[in-house]
Every structure is written in structure tokens, then in C-alpha cells.
Amino acid sequence: MTKKTLDLTPHAGEMLKPKELIEVRSTGKFTLEDRRVYNALIEKAWGPKLGDANHVFEVPTGELRAIVGDNQRLKDTLRTLMTTLIEVEEGDNWKATQLLGISELVTNKNTGVVRFTFPPMVVGLIKNSTIFAKLDLEVMRSFRSKYAFSLYEAIARRVNMRRFTENLTTEDVRNILGVEDGKLEAYRNLNLRAIQPALLEVNSQSPYTVSIVPVKKGKKVVSFIMGWETKTVEQLQAAHTEMQRHSAGRKARADGTTEQINTQEDVLENVREQP
């Protein structure tokens, strides 16, 4: 009998995330910090009680401020999580709900707590889940691109599948990377600002090697082929070493070049957050 995802216990240094929360489509602006906080809330709530829509979870504010910086930014993130919709389509059945349910931020002079719930639809998606991703917490902390963060989750949930390639539409790729509606609509911009930065970080820092290859009809990109594999022991050691190094120069190291790096802005050009 297949175990339910919520009955599993993650190992030290990892978190489990049901595929149902990886594959949903979100609307609106959703930053890297928003993604980090949401995963932290899932990690804190992990266990059978995550399948109870009425359960109120608590997490010290200090654990979340370490991600966003201060209480004001934490408030902004909680607002985003409570107002950003996720969409699920099952045949002709369309559903939408916010990512986070009721949230309360309580602070005093020295400390505080965030109390939160998950909406009934989110709970319904995950309580019977049997497919999940194992996510390395150190790897996720190392990402500077929100697109890399999303791609890593998508590959981590696919890595145990029997096939190692997948045909994708442009919309599929945008959803996997978490590209917002109305942003990076031209292929050149999508490739430069989302696809390549995501591949750069995932391939250099994660346990996986990933490719996203455009398929053209004439000069027009009509679809993509995404492929993935788990790295060898030597490649894993190199990825771990790369995580320990400063991000400045990462693109040059990944390309195998020794180009002169003039400013940090030059290095981060392709991995900076999109407005």
C-alpha cells in the first residue's frame, strides 16, 4: 500500500513538498522571499495535522524574519500569500483559492509569533497526496533566482519518474518557472531572464542536470523539450563546492570561462529579480 505523503518524515536537512503544491498555477507577483516563507510554513506545519483545515499552526517570527529581514517585510509576504490565488484545472473543473488561510502576526518588544492556517482547498489537494519532492534545504537557500527555485522543485518531484524527458508548451515552461502573466512574453526575454538563469543555478548548485531545449517551426519557437538526470558523485561534490563559493563569477565558472568580472551587476544581470 502506497503511503500518503503527510505520513512521511523528512530527513535532516530536507523538506518534503507534495506535488500538488508544486504544480498549481499561481497568479500575481510572487517573489523569491515569498516562496521561501511559504516553504518554511509548510516545513513547520509538516505532519498529519497539515491535512486538517481547522488546525492553527504557529512559528516564531524570528525564523521568518531570517528570510525576509524585518516585520514589515514579513507582513507584506503574509499579505501576498493570503491574496495570491492558485488555480487548479481538472478536466472542465476549475478551482481557485489563496495560498494561505487566516494569518496573525503577534509581536512584542523582543519576540513574536505567526499563527496561520491553510485553506480547505489546499488541504484537500495535499491530504491524500502520494507523490512529492524531496527538497534540500541548503540547495534552496543558495538560489538567488526565483525561477531557479521553482525549476528545482519541479525537477525534484519528477526525478523518480521512469522517463527523463518531457514535451512542454510555452505555457507549461512559464508555469514550471513561475513566470507571471504579462511578463517575459517574447521568447528572447523568457529565455534570457528566466530559462537561462534558472538552468545556470540548478545545474551548478543542485543534485540535477537539467536542459530546456526550444523546438522551432521555421524561426518560431513552438514548444520545448525538458530533460533531467541525477548527477554523478563527482558532479554532486562539485555542486556542493559551488554552493560554498561566492555567487560573483558563477556564470563564468559555469561557462568554463575566465572572463573579467567588472561589477557585481555584471554577474547578476541574468539572475536578478524581475520587477
C-alpha positions, 0 to 999 in steps of 0.5 A: 500500500502506497503511503500518503505523503503527510505520513512521511518524515523528512530527513535532516536537512530536507523538506518534503513538498507534495506535488500538488503544491508544486504544480498549481498555477499561481497568479500575481507577483510572487517573489523569491522571499515569498516562496521561501516563507511559504516553504518554511510554513509548510516545513513547520506545519509538516505532519498529519495535522497539515491535512486538517483545515481547522488546525492553527499552526504557529512559528516564531517570527524570528525564523521568518524574519531570517528570510525576509529581514524585518516585520514589515517585510514579513507582513507584506509576504503574509499579505501576498500569500493570503491574496495570491490565488492558485488555480487548479484545472481538472478536466472542465473543473476549475478551482481557485483559492489563496495560498494561505488561510487566516494569518496573525502576526503577534509581536512584542518588544523582543519576540513574536509569533505567526499563527496561520492556517491553510485553506480547505482547498489546499488541504484537500489537494495535499491530504491524500497526496502520494507523490512529492519532492524531496527538497534540500534545504541548503540547495534552496537557500543558495538560489538567488533566482526565483525561477531557479527555485521553482525549476528545482522543485519541479525537477525534484518531484519528477526525478523518480519518474521512469522517463527523463524527458518531457514535451512542454508548451510555452505555457507549461515552461512559464508555469514550471518557472513561475513566470507571471502573466504579462511578463517575459512574453517574447521568447528572447526575454523568457529565455534570457531572464528566466530559462537561462538563469534558472538552468545556470543555478540548478545545474551548478548548485543542485543534485540535477542536470537539467536542459530546456531545449526550444523546438522551432517551426521555421524561426518560431519557437513552438514548444520545448523539450525538458530533460533531467538526470541525477548527477554523478558523485563527482558532479554532486561534490562539485555542486556542493563546492559551488554552493560554498563559493561566492555567487560573483563569477558563477556564470563564468565558472559555469561557462568554463570561462575566465572572463573579467568580472567588472561589477557585481551587476555584471554577474547578476544581470541574468539572475536578478529579480524581475520587477 
